[in-house]
Amino acid sequence: MKYDDASWHYGGKFPEDLPTGAGATHMGMLIAWLFLNGFSTQDDPIDFDGLTSRTQTPGEFVMNDLDEKFVDIFLSEEGNAFVQSYFQSATAQYMDDYTSILVKDLPTEYHVADTWENYDLLKPAIDQRYSDWKNQSHPTSQPKKGFLQRLLDRFSK
């Protein structure tokens, strides 16, 4: 499942004065949180050293390493379940958090700077939403095998 794609944003009403990478900042912040908190698949072929070392911003990571896309195959089952609730559902709160913390008086959500300082401002809200989600919906959940490992397990039986 494709949750988001930068190309969906940098067309249409996208501000002409911004680089296309500004269409990836909002999803990059959440993806960085997911990867840095262990919700990538165990057999993840993506190298996210640029995130752990902070030599690459969250939006740059999406643009350069994820082909501008936010897709489910790189996340664990628990990571996907959280994303479906927090980012994708009809009652999703991610963009509300993103807007209230980072957008504030900026002209659009695309004007948020793709920086680690902004990630650090948003991170506590994501931490809290995850904690609330886990306590309400998944009190005993544990990280599970990644997509590719489950697929290999299925065919090795």
GIBELGI-V759826 format. One record per residue. RES is the residue in one letter. SS is DSSP state (@ for helix, = for strand, . for the rest). PHI is phi as a letter, one per 30 degrees, with the letter a starting at -180 (NA if undefined). OMEGA is omega in whole degrees, -180 to 180 (* if undefined). Layout:
# GIBELGI-V759826
res->[RES;RES]
ss->[SS;SS]
phi->[PHI;PHI]
omega->[OMEGA;OMEGA]
This chain:
# GIBELGI-V759826
res->[M;K;Y;D;D;A;S;W;H;Y;G;G;K;F;P;E;D;L;P;T;G;A;G;A;T;H;M;G;M;L;I;A;W;L;F;L;N;G;F;S;T;Q;D;D;P;I;D;F;D;G;L;T;S;R;T;Q;T;P;G;E;F;V;M;N;D;L;D;E;K;F;V;D;I;F;L;S;E;E;G;N;A;F;V;Q;S;Y;F;Q;S;A;T;A;Q;Y;M;D;D;Y;T;S;I;L;V;K;D;L;P;T;E;Y;H;V;A;D;T;W;E;N;Y;D;L;L;K;P;A;I;D;Q;R;Y;S;D;W;K;N;Q;S;H;P;T;S;Q;P;K;K;G;F;L;Q;R;L;L;D;R;F;S;K]
ss->[.;=;=;=;=;@;@;@;@;.;.;.;.;.;.;.;.;.;.;@;@;@;@;.;@;@;@;@;@;@;@;@;@;@;@;@;.;.;.;=;.;.;.;.;.;.;.;.;@;@;@;@;.;.;.;.;.;@;@;@;@;@;@;@;@;.;.;.;=;=;=;@;@;@;=;.;@;@;@;@;@;@;@;@;@;@;@;@;.;.;.;.;.;@;@;@;@;@;@;@;@;@;@;.;.;.;.;.;@;@;@;.;.;.;.;@;@;@;@;@;@;@;@;@;@;@;@;@;@;@;@;@;@;@;@;@;@;.;.;.;.;.;.;.;.;.;@;@;@;@;@;@;@;@;@;.;.]
phi->[NA;c;d;a;a;e;d;d;c;d;c;i;d;d;e;d;d;c;d;e;d;d;d;c;e;d;d;d;d;d;d;e;d;d;d;d;c;i;c;d;d;d;c;d;d;d;c;c;d;d;d;d;d;i;c;b;d;e;d;d;e;d;d;c;c;c;h;i;b;c;b;d;d;c;c;d;e;d;d;d;d;d;d;d;d;d;c;c;d;d;c;e;c;e;d;d;d;e;d;d;c;c;d;h;c;d;d;b;d;d;d;d;d;d;b;d;d;d;e;d;d;d;e;e;d;d;e;d;d;d;e;d;d;d;d;d;c;b;d;c;d;b;e;c;e;d;e;d;d;d;d;d;e;d;d;c;d]
omega->[176;179;-176;-178;-179;-179;176;-174;-174;169;174;-174;180;-179;-177;-176;-178;175;-179;179;178;176;-179;-174;-176;180;179;179;180;179;178;179;-179;-178;-178;179;172;-179;171;179;-179;-179;-175;179;-178;176;-180;176;178;176;-177;179;-178;175;179;179;179;179;176;179;179;-177;-173;-172;-178;178;176;-172;174;-175;-175;-172;180;-178;174;178;-180;177;178;180;178;180;180;179;-171;-174;-166;-172;178;179;-178;-176;-175;-177;174;178;-179;-178;-176;-178;-171;-175;179;-175;179;-178;180;176;-178;180;177;180;179;-176;175;176;178;175;-178;176;-177;-174;-180;178;178;177;-178;179;178;180;178;-180;-178;-179;-179;-171;-170;-174;-178;-176;177;175;-177;179;178;-176;-176;179;178;179;178;178;-178;-177;179;179;*]
